[in-house]
Amino acid sequence: MSDFFIDLFIAATSSFTSNCLCTPIENYPMSILQHNEQKTYQRIILTFGKGLFQIQSAFAFKGLYSKQLKKRINHYNHLKNILIGSLAGASTMLVMYPYEFVTQRTKYLQKIGKRIDLNWRDCLIEILKNDGIFGYYKGLSACISPIVVFRGLQFGIFDSTKEITDALPFIGQLFWVQLLTFVSHVISFPFFKIMIMMKADSLNFNQASFKYKNVIDCTSQVLKSQKLTFLIQGSTQRFLLATKDALTLMLYYNIQSYFKGKYHPQY
């Protein structure tokens, strides 16, 4: 368990550094549109904190699953690496989803439902009273698929090509990791788009029936009404996000090599 907390610390350090470098740039276009410094700063702080915790959790869970599965599974290393990444992404989403769901529902009801006085705490209690504990996980099936695909590919490809990465200088490593991270973002983008549509549907908390029954039904309806290219439109805009994720990944493994090599010689 101590290794789990070491991974949390290393991931937090890596994520903090990459977020400091990339988050202001990532939010700069929005700041131009808003012309409101206070809203811009609040957005940057919230994005920073959310991103920090998500990445920190993903790396910590990855380390935990790696130790467990590598002891039990000795074959199919490439598939095992993808599975470990997917499990790490799924675990992170299970932890983060209730907070994100309540936050988005609060904003939705304030804006669409005209319940201006509604706050996060009241919304949290309202969900619990009406739907029970499982109410916090409405729409989870759609939201969990993008992160499962993305983390599975990013971590899986990186671990499977670790020997190639180690032979490169730091700049070469960063370029390679950014490339594989960007490819992972592009492949997972259709799932991300379906997630957005499903989330918008699940946030409709009036008595009307939902438009989509599940992820498969949503995907089927989209493909019937739109071309297949609709699901990948906008995927190239993930390049800056790939830069931040790639930088975090590189910092994590470089810090991990030093930290565990110093305090845990068996690594």
Accessible surface in RSA format (square Angstrom, percent):
REM  Atomic radii and reference values for relative SASA: ProtOr
REM  Chains: A
REM  Algorithm: Lee & Richards
REM  Probe-radius: 1.40
REM  Slices: 20
REM RES _ NUM      All-atoms   Total-Side   Main-Chain    Non-polar    All polar
REM                ABS   REL    ABS   REL    ABS   REL    ABS   REL    ABS   REL
RES MET A   1   158.48  82.1 112.23  74.3  46.25 110.1 109.77  93.3  48.71  64.5
RES SER A   2    73.90  62.4  64.78  86.5   9.11  21.0  47.51 101.2  26.38  37.0
RES ASP A   3    31.06  21.8  30.92  30.8   0.14   0.3   4.13   9.7  26.93  26.9
RES PHE A   4    34.94  17.5  31.33  19.4   3.61   9.4  33.11  20.1   1.83   5.2
RES PHE A   5   119.90  60.0 114.47  70.9   5.43  14.1 114.89  69.7   5.00  14.3
RES ILE A   6    26.01  14.8  23.37  17.4   2.64   6.4  25.86  18.6   0.15   0.4
RES ASP A   7     0.50   0.3   0.50   0.5   0.00   0.0   0.00   0.0   0.50   0.5
RES LEU A   8    38.55  21.5  38.55  27.6   0.00   0.0  38.55  27.1   0.00   0.0
RES PHE A   9   115.78  57.9 111.20  68.9   4.58  11.9 115.61  70.1   0.17   0.5
RES ILE A  10     0.00   0.0   0.00   0.0   0.00   0.0   0.00   0.0   0.00   0.0
RES ALA A  11     0.00   0.0   0.00   0.0   0.00   0.0   0.00   0.0   0.00   0.0
RES ALA A  12    24.35  22.4  23.18  35.8   1.17   2.7  23.49  33.1   0.86   2.3
RES THR A  13    52.17  37.1  46.61  47.3   5.56  13.2  45.38  61.0   6.79  10.3
RES SER A  14     0.07   0.1   0.00   0.0   0.07   0.2   0.07   0.1   0.00   0.0
RES SER A  15     0.00   0.0   0.00   0.0   0.00   0.0   0.00   0.0   0.00   0.0
RES PHE A  16   107.31  53.7 107.31  66.5   0.00   0.0 107.31  65.1   0.00   0.0
RES THR A  17    52.14  37.1  49.54  50.2   2.61   6.2  35.59  47.8  16.56  25.0
RES SER A  18     0.00   0.0   0.00   0.0   0.00   0.0   0.00   0.0   0.00   0.0
RES ASN A  19     0.13   0.1   0.00   0.0   0.13   0.3   0.00   0.0   0.13   0.1
RES CYS A  20    60.79  46.0  42.30  47.2  18.49  43.5  25.38  64.3  35.41  38.2
RES LEU A  21   102.55  57.1  92.10  65.9  10.46  26.3  94.44  66.3   8.11  21.8
RES CYS A  22     8.57   6.5   8.56   9.6   0.00   0.0   0.43   1.1   8.13   8.8
RES THR A  23     0.47   0.3   0.47   0.5   0.00   0.0   0.47   0.6   0.00   0.0
RES PRO A  24    64.18  46.8  58.76  53.6   5.43  19.7  59.28  48.9   4.90  30.4
RES ILE A  25   103.81  59.1  98.78  73.6   5.03  12.1 101.50  73.1   2.31   6.3
RES GLU A  26    58.69  33.7  39.84  30.1  18.85  44.9  19.39  37.5  39.30  32.1
RES ASN A  27     4.07   2.8   3.34   3.2   0.72   1.7   0.80   1.9   3.26   3.2
RES TYR A  28   134.90  63.0 132.79  75.6   2.10   5.5  95.11  71.5  39.78  49.0
RES PRO A  29    77.70  56.6  74.82  68.2   2.87  10.4  76.82  63.4   0.87   5.4
RES MET A  30    64.34  33.3  62.44  41.3   1.91   4.5  50.96  43.3  13.39  17.7
RES SER A  31    26.67  22.5  19.42  25.9   7.25  16.7  14.31  30.5  12.36  17.3
RES ILE A  32    85.97  48.9  79.66  59.3   6.31  15.2  85.34  61.5   0.63   1.7
RES LEU A  33   136.35  75.9 112.93  80.8  23.42  58.9 115.25  80.9  21.10  56.8
RES GLN A  34    67.95  38.0  43.46  31.8  24.48  58.3  22.30  47.5  45.65  34.6
RES HIS A  35   158.57  86.7 119.69  83.2  38.87  99.4  87.94  90.6  70.63  82.2
RES ASN A  36    55.11  38.0  48.88  47.2   6.22  15.0  10.40  25.0  44.71  43.2
RES GLU A  37   128.34  73.7 121.27  91.7   7.08  16.8  46.28  89.5  82.06  67.0
RES GLN A  38   123.72  69.2 117.48  85.9   6.24  14.9  37.64  80.1  86.08  65.3
RES LYS A  39   118.63  57.9 114.92  70.5   3.72   8.8  60.10  54.1  58.53  62.3
RES THR A  40    11.02   7.8  10.81  11.0   0.21   0.5   9.80  13.2   1.22   1.8
RES TYR A  41   127.82  59.7 127.00  72.3   0.82   2.1  91.13  68.5  36.69  45.2
RES GLN A  42    90.89  50.8  88.54  64.7   2.35   5.6  32.93  70.1  57.96  44.0
RES ARG A  43   100.08  42.0  94.84  48.3   5.24  12.5  19.13  26.1  80.95  49.1
RES ILE A  44    38.30  21.8  38.30  28.5   0.00   0.0  38.30  27.6   0.00   0.0
RES ILE A  45   120.07  68.3 116.02  86.4   4.05   9.8 117.53  84.6   2.54   6.9
RES LEU A  46   107.00  59.6 100.85  72.1   6.16  15.5 103.82  72.9   3.18   8.6
RES THR A  47    43.23  30.7  38.38  38.9   4.85  11.6  30.27  40.7  12.96  19.6
RES PHE A  48    43.56  21.8  43.56  27.0   0.00   0.0  43.56  26.4   0.00   0.0
RES GLY A  49    34.75  42.9   0.00   N/A  34.75  42.9  29.78  81.7   4.97  11.1
RES LYS A  50    82.80  40.4  73.63  45.2   9.17  21.8  40.66  36.6  42.14  44.9
RES GLY A  51    11.37  14.0   0.00   N/A  11.37  14.0  10.96  30.1   0.41   0.9
RES LEU A  52    40.19  22.4  40.19  28.8   0.00   0.0  40.19  28.2   0.00   0.0
RES PHE A  53    89.36  44.7  88.61  54.9   0.75   1.9  89.23  54.1   0.13   0.4
RES GLN A  54    46.38  25.9  45.82  33.5   0.56   1.3   9.01  19.2  37.37  28.3
RES ILE A  55     8.86   5.0   8.86   6.6   0.00   0.0   8.86   6.4   0.00   0.0
RES GLN A  56    37.42  20.9  37.42  27.3   0.00   0.0   1.15   2.5  36.27  27.5
RES SER A  57     8.17   6.9   6.84   9.1   1.33   3.1   3.33   7.1   4.84   6.8
RES ALA A  58     1.33   1.2   1.33   2.0   0.00   0.0   1.33   1.9   0.00   0.0
RES PHE A  59     2.12   1.1   1.85   1.1   0.27   0.7   1.85   1.1   0.27   0.8
RES ALA A  60     0.12   0.1   0.12   0.2   0.00   0.0   0.12   0.2   0.00   0.0
RES PHE A  61    36.92  18.5  36.92  22.9   0.00   0.0  36.92  22.4   0.00   0.0
RES LYS A  62    17.15   8.4  17.15  10.5   0.00   0.0   2.19   2.0  14.96  15.9
RES GLY A  63     9.01  11.1   0.00   N/A   9.01  11.1   8.67  23.8   0.34   0.8
RES LEU A  64    58.22  32.4  56.04  40.1   2.18   5.5  57.88  40.6   0.34   0.9
RES TYR A  65    55.62  26.0  55.62  31.6   0.00   0.0  31.10  23.4  24.52  30.2
RES SER A  66    13.76  11.6  13.76  18.4   0.00   0.0  12.71  27.1   1.05   1.5
RES LYS A  67    58.26  28.4  51.49  31.6   6.78  16.1  50.37  45.3   7.90   8.4
RES GLN A  68    72.54  40.6  72.54  53.0   0.00   0.0  25.38  54.0  47.16  35.8
RES LEU A  69    30.50  17.0  30.50  21.8   0.00   0.0  30.50  21.4   0.00   0.0
RES LYS A  70   107.85  52.6  93.77  57.5  14.09  33.5  49.38  44.4  58.48  62.3
RES LYS A  71   155.30  75.8 121.72  74.7  33.58  80.0  82.95  74.7  72.35  77.1
RES ARG A  72   165.63  69.5 132.04  67.3  33.58  80.0  59.80  81.7 105.83  64.1
RES ILE A  73    58.90  33.5  56.16  41.8   2.74   6.6  58.77  42.3   0.12   0.3
RES ASN A  74   112.05  77.3  87.47  84.5  24.59  59.2  22.05  53.1  90.00  87.0
RES HIS A  75   129.85  71.0 125.82  87.5   4.03  10.3  83.89  86.5  45.95  53.5
RES TYR A  76   166.54  77.8 147.32  83.8  19.22  50.0 110.35  82.9  56.19  69.3
RES ASN A  77    84.79  58.5  79.87  77.2   4.92  11.8  20.39  49.1  64.39  62.2
RES HIS A  78   119.56  65.3 118.76  82.5   0.81   2.1  86.54  89.2  33.02  38.4
RES LEU A  79   118.79  66.2 114.80  82.1   3.99  10.0 115.06  80.8   3.73  10.0
RES LYS A  80    17.16   8.4  13.34   8.2   3.82   9.1   6.57   5.9  10.60  11.3
RES ASN A  81    12.12   8.4  11.91  11.5   0.20   0.5   0.00   0.0  12.12  11.7
RES ILE A  82    61.19  34.8  61.19  45.6   0.00   0.0  61.19  44.1   0.00   0.0
RES LEU A  83    79.50  44.3  76.17  54.5   3.33   8.4  79.29  55.7   0.21   0.6
RES ILE A  84     0.78   0.4   0.78   0.6   0.00   0.0   0.78   0.6   0.00   0.0
RES GLY A  85     0.00   0.0   0.00   N/A   0.00   0.0   0.00   0.0   0.00   0.0
RES SER A  86    19.03  16.1  18.45  24.6   0.59   1.3  11.07  23.6   7.96  11.2
RES LEU A  87    61.98  34.5  61.47  44.0   0.51   1.3  61.81  43.4   0.16   0.4
RES ALA A  88     0.00   0.0   0.00   0.0   0.00   0.0   0.00   0.0   0.00   0.0
RES GLY A  89     0.07   0.1   0.00   N/A   0.07   0.1   0.07   0.2   0.00   0.0
RES ALA A  90    19.01  17.5  19.01  29.3   0.00   0.0  19.01  26.8   0.00   0.0
RES SER A  91    12.96  11.0  11.28  15.1   1.68   3.9   5.67  12.1   7.29  10.2
RES THR A  92     6.99   5.0   6.99   7.1   0.00   0.0   6.99   9.4   0.00   0.0
RES MET A  93    19.24  10.0  18.32  12.1   0.92   2.2  19.13  16.3   0.11   0.1
RES LEU A  94    80.22  44.7  77.64  55.5   2.58   6.5  77.86  54.7   2.36   6.3
RES VAL A  95    78.21  51.5  56.81  51.4  21.40  51.6  63.48  55.2  14.73  39.9
RES MET A  96    12.04   6.2  11.44   7.6   0.59   1.4   4.93   4.2   7.11   9.4
RES TYR A  97     2.69   1.3   2.69   1.5   0.00   0.0   2.21   1.7   0.48   0.6
RES PRO A  98    30.08  21.9  29.48  26.9   0.59   2.2  30.08  24.8   0.00   0.0
RES TYR A  99   104.46  48.8 100.99  57.5   3.47   9.0  73.78  55.4  30.68  37.8
RES GLU A 100    13.82   7.9  11.79   8.9   2.04   4.8   6.26  12.1   7.57   6.2
RES PHE A 101     4.37   2.2   2.46   1.5   1.91   5.0   4.37   2.6   0.00   0.0
RES VAL A 102     0.10   0.1   0.10   0.1   0.00   0.0   0.10   0.1   0.00   0.0
RES THR A 103    28.40  20.2  28.14  28.5   0.26   0.6  27.87  37.4   0.54   0.8
RES GLN A 104    48.85  27.3  45.77  33.4   3.08   7.3  22.22  47.3  26.63  20.2
RES ARG A 105    13.36   5.6  13.36   6.8   0.00   0.0   0.00   0.0  13.36   8.1
RES THR A 106     8.71   6.2   8.71   8.8   0.00   0.0   8.71  11.7   0.00   0.0
RES LYS A 107   119.67  58.4 115.76  71.0   3.90   9.3  75.81  68.2  43.86  46.7
RES TYR A 108    55.32  25.8  49.32  28.1   6.00  15.6  40.04  30.1  15.27  18.8
RES LEU A 109    16.50   9.2  16.50  11.8   0.00   0.0  16.50  11.6   0.00   0.0
RES GLN A 110    62.49  34.9  55.77  40.8   6.71  16.0  13.57  28.9  48.92  37.1
RES LYS A 111   158.03  77.1 145.53  89.3  12.50  29.8  95.52  86.0  62.51  66.6
RES ILE A 112   100.59  57.2  84.38  62.9  16.21  39.1  86.04  62.0  14.55  39.5
RES GLY A 113    36.75  45.3   0.00   N/A  36.75  45.3  20.52  56.3  16.23  36.3
RES LYS A 114   159.56  77.8 140.68  86.3  18.87  44.9  90.96  81.9  68.60  73.1
RES ARG A 115    98.88  41.5  91.68  46.7   7.20  17.1  45.00  61.5  53.89  32.7
RES ILE A 116   138.37  78.7 123.35  91.9  15.02  36.2 123.64  89.0  14.73  40.0
RES ASP A 117   137.10  96.0 113.56 113.0  23.54  55.7  43.16 101.6  93.94  93.7
RES LEU A 118    14.96   8.3   7.16   5.1   7.80  19.6  11.09   7.8   3.86  10.4
RES ASN A 119    74.32  51.2  71.66  69.2   2.66   6.4  33.64  81.0  40.68  39.3
RES TRP A 120    97.55  39.1  93.99  45.5   3.56   8.4  93.99  50.1   3.56   5.8
RES ARG A 121   157.96  66.3 156.26  79.7   1.70   4.1  58.08  79.4  99.88  60.5
RES ASP A 122    57.97  40.6  52.93  52.7   5.04  11.9  15.62  36.8  42.34  42.2
RES CYS A 123     0.00   0.0   0.00   0.0   0.00   0.0   0.00   0.0   0.00   0.0
RES LEU A 124    55.25  30.8  55.25  39.5   0.00   0.0  55.25  38.8   0.00   0.0
RES ILE A 125    60.27  34.3  59.72  44.5   0.54   1.3  60.27  43.4   0.00   0.0
RES GLU A 126    38.66  22.2  34.46  26.1   4.20  10.0  22.12  42.8  16.54  13.5
RES ILE A 127     0.21   0.1   0.21   0.2   0.00   0.0   0.21   0.2   0.00   0.0
RES LEU A 128    88.61  49.3  81.57  58.4   7.04  17.7  81.57  57.3   7.04  18.9
RES LYS A 129   165.90  80.9 128.35  78.8  37.55  89.4  82.02  73.8  83.88  89.4
RES ASN A 130   101.45  70.0  66.60  64.4  34.85  83.9  19.73  47.5  81.71  79.0
RES ASP A 131    57.41  40.2  31.14  31.0  26.27  62.1  13.52  31.8  43.88  43.8
RES GLY A 132    28.50  35.1   0.00   N/A  28.50  35.1  25.83  70.9   2.67   6.0
RES ILE A 133   103.67  59.0  99.77  74.3   3.90   9.4  99.77  71.8   3.90  10.6
RES PHE A 134   165.43  82.8 158.75  98.3   6.68  17.4 159.16  96.5   6.28  18.0
RES GLY A 135     2.11   2.6   0.00   N/A   2.11   2.6   1.75   4.8   0.36   0.8
RES TYR A 136    16.15   7.5  16.15   9.2   0.00   0.0  12.61   9.5   3.54   4.4
RES TYR A 137    70.99  33.1  61.91  35.2   9.08  23.6  36.74  27.6  34.24  42.2
RES LYS A 138    65.44  31.9  58.64  36.0   6.80  16.2  45.33  40.8  20.11  21.4
RES GLY A 139    19.56  24.1   0.00   N/A  19.56  24.1   7.41  20.3  12.16  27.2
RES LEU A 140    32.87  18.3  31.52  22.5   1.35   3.4  31.52  22.1   1.35   3.6
RES SER A 141    69.07  58.4  55.71  74.4  13.36  30.8  48.06 102.3  21.01  29.4
RES ALA A 142     0.76   0.7   0.14   0.2   0.62   1.4   0.44   0.6   0.32   0.8
RES CYS A 143     2.04   1.5   1.30   1.5   0.74   1.7   1.06   2.7   0.99   1.1
RES ILE A 144    37.38  21.3  37.38  27.8   0.00   0.0  37.38  26.9   0.00   0.0
RES SER A 145    25.46  21.5  22.00  29.4   3.45   8.0  23.58  50.2   1.88   2.6
RES PRO A 146    11.71   8.5  11.07  10.1   0.64   2.3  11.40   9.4   0.31   1.9
RES ILE A 147    37.66  21.4  35.45  26.4   2.21   5.3  37.36  26.9   0.29   0.8
RES VAL A 148    41.15  27.1  41.15  37.3   0.00   0.0  41.15  35.8   0.00   0.0
RES VAL A 149    35.40  23.3  29.49  26.7   5.91  14.3  35.04  30.4   0.36   1.0
RES PHE A 150    11.57   5.8  11.57   7.2   0.00   0.0  11.57   7.0   0.00   0.0
RES ARG A 151    14.37   6.0  14.37   7.3   0.00   0.0   0.01   0.0  14.35   8.7
RES GLY A 152     0.64   0.8   0.00   N/A   0.64   0.8   0.64   1.8   0.00   0.0
RES LEU A 153    35.31  19.7  35.22  25.2   0.09   0.2  35.22  24.7   0.09   0.2
RES GLN A 154     0.77   0.4   0.77   0.6   0.00   0.0   0.00   0.0   0.77   0.6
RES PHE A 155     0.07   0.0   0.07   0.0   0.00   0.0   0.07   0.0   0.00   0.0
RES GLY A 156     0.60   0.7   0.00   N/A   0.60   0.7   0.57   1.6   0.02   0.1
RES ILE A 157    49.35  28.1  46.68  34.8   2.67   6.4  49.35  35.5   0.00   0.0
RES PHE A 158     2.10   1.1   2.10   1.3   0.00   0.0   2.10   1.3   0.00   0.0
RES ASP A 159    29.76  20.8  14.37  14.3  15.39  36.4   8.17  19.2  21.60  21.5
RES SER A 160    38.79  32.8  10.97  14.6  27.82  64.1  13.12  27.9  25.67  36.0
RES THR A 161    26.41  18.8  24.60  24.9   1.80   4.3  26.41  35.5   0.00   0.0
RES LYS A 162    59.85  29.2  59.22  36.3   0.63   1.5  38.13  34.3  21.72  23.1
RES GLU A 163   155.12  89.1 143.44 108.5  11.69  27.8  59.93 115.9  95.19  77.7
RES ILE A 164   105.51  60.0 100.25  74.7   5.26  12.7 105.06  75.7   0.45   1.2
RES THR A 165     1.90   1.4   1.90   1.9   0.00   0.0   1.90   2.6   0.00   0.0
RES ASP A 166    85.82  60.1  61.71  61.4  24.11  57.0  28.03  66.0  57.78  57.6
RES ALA A 167    87.25  80.2  47.33  73.0  39.92  90.8  58.87  82.9  28.38  75.2
RES LEU A 168    63.60  35.4  56.61  40.5   7.00  17.6  57.35  40.3   6.26  16.8
RES PRO A 169    96.18  70.1  81.79  74.6  14.39  52.3  95.41  78.8   0.77   4.8
RES PHE A 170    86.53  43.3  77.46  48.0   9.07  23.6  78.24  47.4   8.29  23.7
RES ILE A 171   129.17  73.5 128.34  95.6   0.83   2.0 128.34  92.4   0.83   2.3
RES GLY A 172    20.45  25.2   0.00   N/A  20.45  25.2  18.50  50.8   1.95   4.4
RES GLN A 173    22.55  12.6  22.55  16.5   0.00   0.0   0.20   0.4  22.35  17.0
RES LEU A 174    42.59  23.7  42.59  30.5   0.00   0.0  42.59  29.9   0.00   0.0
RES PHE A 175   144.85  72.5 140.34  86.9   4.51  11.7 143.79  87.2   1.06   3.0
RES TRP A 176    66.63  26.7  66.51  32.2   0.13   0.3  66.63  35.5   0.00   0.0
RES VAL A 177     0.00   0.0   0.00   0.0   0.00   0.0   0.00   0.0   0.00   0.0
RES GLN A 178    29.10  16.3  29.10  21.3   0.00   0.0   6.22  13.2  22.88  17.4
RES LEU A 179    81.85  45.6  77.77  55.6   4.08  10.3  81.54  57.3   0.31   0.8
RES LEU A 180     5.22   2.9   2.27   1.6   2.95   7.4   5.22   3.7   0.00   0.0
RES THR A 181     0.00   0.0   0.00   0.0   0.00   0.0   0.00   0.0   0.00   0.0
RES PHE A 182    42.77  21.4  42.77  26.5   0.00   0.0  42.77  25.9   0.00   0.0
RES VAL A 183    61.32  40.4  60.01  54.3   1.32   3.2  61.32  53.3   0.00   0.0
RES SER A 184     0.06   0.1   0.00   0.0   0.06   0.1   0.06   0.1   0.00   0.0
RES HIS A 185     8.10   4.4   7.45   5.2   0.65   1.7   5.71   5.9   2.39   2.8
RES VAL A 186    45.73  30.1  44.68  40.4   1.05   2.5  44.68  38.8   1.05   2.9
RES ILE A 187    84.81  48.3  75.02  55.9   9.79  23.6  80.96  58.3   3.85  10.4
RES SER A 188     6.18   5.2   6.18   8.2   0.00   0.0   0.10   0.2   6.08   8.5
RES PHE A 189    15.59   7.8  14.54   9.0   1.05   2.7  15.59   9.5   0.00   0.0
RES PRO A 190    28.88  21.0  28.60  26.1   0.28   1.0  28.88  23.8   0.00   0.0
RES PHE A 191    84.03  42.0  82.55  51.1   1.48   3.8  83.84  50.8   0.19   0.5
RES PHE A 192    56.03  28.0  56.03  34.7   0.00   0.0  56.03  34.0   0.00   0.0
RES LYS A 193    38.55  18.8  38.50  23.6   0.04   0.1  31.71  28.5   6.83   7.3
RES ILE A 194     8.40   4.8   8.40   6.3   0.00   0.0   8.40   6.0   0.00   0.0
RES MET A 195    17.97   9.3  17.97  11.9   0.00   0.0  11.16   9.5   6.81   9.0
RES ILE A 196    81.59  46.4  80.40  59.9   1.19   2.9  80.51  58.0   1.08   2.9
RES MET A 197    49.23  25.5  42.81  28.3   6.42  15.3  47.35  40.3   1.88   2.5
RES MET A 198    17.37   9.0  16.66  11.0   0.71   1.7  16.66  14.2   0.71   0.9
RES LYS A 199    26.53  12.9  25.64  15.7   0.89   2.1  14.67  13.2  11.86  12.6
RES ALA A 200    61.04  56.1  48.42  74.7  12.62  28.7  52.73  74.3   8.31  22.0
RES ASP A 201    17.88  12.5  11.97  11.9   5.91  14.0   8.04  18.9   9.84   9.8
RES SER A 202    11.95  10.1  10.14  13.5   1.81   4.2  11.61  24.7   0.34   0.5
RES LEU A 203    19.00  10.6  19.00  13.6   0.00   0.0  19.00  13.3   0.00   0.0
RES ASN A 204    37.93  26.2  37.71  36.4   0.23   0.6   8.28  19.9  29.66  28.7
RES PHE A 205    36.97  18.5   9.30   5.8  27.66  72.0  14.41   8.7  22.56  64.6
RES ASN A 206    92.04  63.5  69.16  66.8  22.87  55.1  41.72 100.4  50.32  48.6
RES GLN A 207   180.81 101.1 150.03 109.6  30.78  73.3  68.62 146.1 112.19  85.1
RES ALA A 208    62.07  57.1  41.82  64.5  20.25  46.1  52.77  74.3   9.29  24.6
RES SER A 209   103.62  87.6  76.07 101.5  27.55  63.5  52.80 112.4  50.82  71.2
RES PHE A 210    98.81  49.4  78.93  48.9  19.88  51.7  79.02  47.9  19.79  56.6
RES LYS A 211   138.39  67.5 116.31  71.4  22.09  52.6  76.61  69.0  61.79  65.8
RES TYR A 212    19.58   9.1  13.46   7.7   6.12  15.9   5.73   4.3  13.86  17.1
RES LYS A 213   184.22  89.9 147.78  90.7  36.43  86.7  98.10  88.3  86.11  91.7
RES ASN A 214    72.88  50.3  70.89  68.5   1.99   4.8  27.15  65.4  45.73  44.2
RES VAL A 215    35.57  23.4  35.13  31.8   0.44   1.1  35.13  30.5   0.44   1.2
RES ILE A 216   141.75  80.7 138.58 103.2   3.17   7.6 140.87 101.4   0.88   2.4
RES ASP A 217    34.69  24.3  30.44  30.3   4.25  10.1  10.10  23.8  24.59  24.5
RES CYS A 218     0.00   0.0   0.00   0.0   0.00   0.0   0.00   0.0   0.00   0.0
RES THR A 219    38.85  27.6  38.85  39.4   0.00   0.0  33.41  44.9   5.43   8.2
RES SER A 220    42.56  36.0  35.99  48.0   6.57  15.1  24.46  52.1  18.10  25.4
RES GLN A 221    60.59  33.9  56.60  41.4   4.00   9.5  27.68  58.9  32.91  25.0
RES VAL A 222     3.45   2.3   2.24   2.0   1.22   2.9   3.45   3.0   0.01   0.0
RES LEU A 223    80.14  44.6  61.83  44.2  18.32  46.0  62.15  43.6  17.99  48.4
RES LYS A 224   175.96  85.8 135.91  83.4  40.05  95.4  90.69  81.6  85.27  90.8
RES SER A 225    86.31  72.9  49.73  66.4  36.58  84.3  49.87 106.2  36.44  51.0
RES GLN A 226    85.91  48.0  74.10  54.2  11.81  28.1   9.66  20.6  76.25  57.8
RES LYS A 227   165.50  80.7 156.17  95.8   9.33  22.2 105.64  95.1  59.86  63.8
RES LEU A 228   128.45  71.5 120.50  86.2   7.94  20.0 120.50  84.6   7.94  21.4
RES THR A 229    74.41  52.9  74.01  75.0   0.40   0.9  65.75  88.3   8.66  13.1
RES PHE A 230    50.62  25.3  50.43  31.2   0.19   0.5  50.43  30.6   0.19   0.6
RES LEU A 231    10.93   6.1  10.93   7.8   0.00   0.0  10.93   7.7   0.00   0.0
RES ILE A 232    85.07  48.4  80.57  60.0   4.50  10.8  80.57  58.0   4.50  12.2
RES GLN A 233   104.07  58.2  93.79  68.5  10.27  24.5  37.20  79.2  66.87  50.7
RES GLY A 234    31.70  39.1   0.00   N/A  31.70  39.1  16.71  45.9  14.99  33.6
RES SER A 235     9.01   7.6   8.39  11.2   0.62   1.4   0.00   0.0   9.01  12.6
RES THR A 236   100.55  71.5  92.37  93.6   8.19  19.5  68.33  91.8  32.23  48.7
RES GLN A 237   151.03  84.5 122.70  89.7  28.32  67.4  45.03  95.8 106.00  80.4
RES ARG A 238    48.60  20.4  47.90  24.4   0.70   1.7   7.74  10.6  40.86  24.8
RES PHE A 239   111.03  55.5 111.03  68.8   0.00   0.0 111.03  67.3   0.00   0.0
RES LEU A 240    63.25  35.2  61.64  44.1   1.61   4.1  61.71  43.3   1.55   4.2
RES LEU A 241    42.28  23.5  40.87  29.2   1.40   3.5  41.15  28.9   1.13   3.0
RES ALA A 242     0.00   0.0   0.00   0.0   0.00   0.0   0.00   0.0   0.00   0.0
RES THR A 243    37.71  26.8  37.47  38.0   0.23   0.6  34.91  46.9   2.79   4.2
RES LYS A 244     9.99   4.9   9.99   6.1   0.00   0.0   2.90   2.6   7.09   7.6
RES ASP A 245    10.57   7.4   8.12   8.1   2.46   5.8   1.27   3.0   9.30   9.3
RES ALA A 246     0.16   0.1   0.16   0.2   0.00   0.0   0.16   0.2   0.00   0.0
RES LEU A 247    25.08  14.0  25.08  17.9   0.00   0.0  25.08  17.6   0.00   0.0
RES THR A 248     0.90   0.6   0.90   0.9   0.00   0.0   0.90   1.2   0.00   0.0
RES LEU A 249     0.02   0.0   0.02   0.0   0.00   0.0   0.02   0.0   0.00   0.0
RES MET A 250     3.67   1.9   3.67   2.4   0.00   0.0   3.67   3.1   0.00   0.0
RES LEU A 251    36.45  20.3  36.45  26.1   0.00   0.0  36.45  25.6   0.00   0.0
RES TYR A 252     4.10   1.9   4.10   2.3   0.00   0.0   1.76   1.3   2.34   2.9
RES TYR A 253    22.04  10.3  21.06  12.0   0.98   2.5  21.22  15.9   0.82   1.0
RES ASN A 254    67.10  46.3  55.54  53.7  11.55  27.8  21.99  52.9  45.11  43.6
RES ILE A 255    47.99  27.3  44.93  33.5   3.07   7.4  47.94  34.5   0.05   0.1
RES GLN A 256    33.97  19.0  33.76  24.7   0.20   0.5   4.84  10.3  29.13  22.1
RES SER A 257    78.55  66.4  56.28  75.1  22.27  51.3  43.70  93.1  34.85  48.8
RES TYR A 258   139.86  65.3 129.44  73.6  10.42  27.1 114.06  85.7  25.80  31.8
RES PHE A 259    45.76  22.9  45.76  28.3   0.00   0.0  45.76  27.7   0.00   0.0
RES LYS A 260    10.09   4.9  10.09   6.2   0.00   0.0   6.10   5.5   3.99   4.2
RES GLY A 261    42.16  52.0   0.00   N/A  42.16  52.0  24.93  68.4  17.22  38.6
RES LYS A 262   118.82  58.0  89.55  54.9  29.27  69.7  61.11  55.0  57.71  61.5
RES TYR A 263   125.00  58.4 101.49  57.7  23.50  61.2  71.45  53.7  53.54  66.0
RES HIS A 264    40.50  22.1  40.09  27.9   0.41   1.0  28.40  29.3  12.10  14.1
RES PRO A 265   114.19  83.2  87.18  79.5  27.01  98.2  90.24  74.5  23.94 148.8
RES GLN A 266   144.02  80.5 100.58  73.5  43.45 103.4  67.95 144.6  76.07  57.7
RES TYR A 267   118.34  55.3  56.16  32.0  62.18 161.8  68.50  51.5  49.84  61.4
END  Absolute sums over single chains surface
CHAIN  1 A    15130.7      13222.8       1907.9      10365.8       4764.8
END  Absolute sums over all chains
TOTAL         15130.7      13222.8       1907.9      10365.8       4764.8
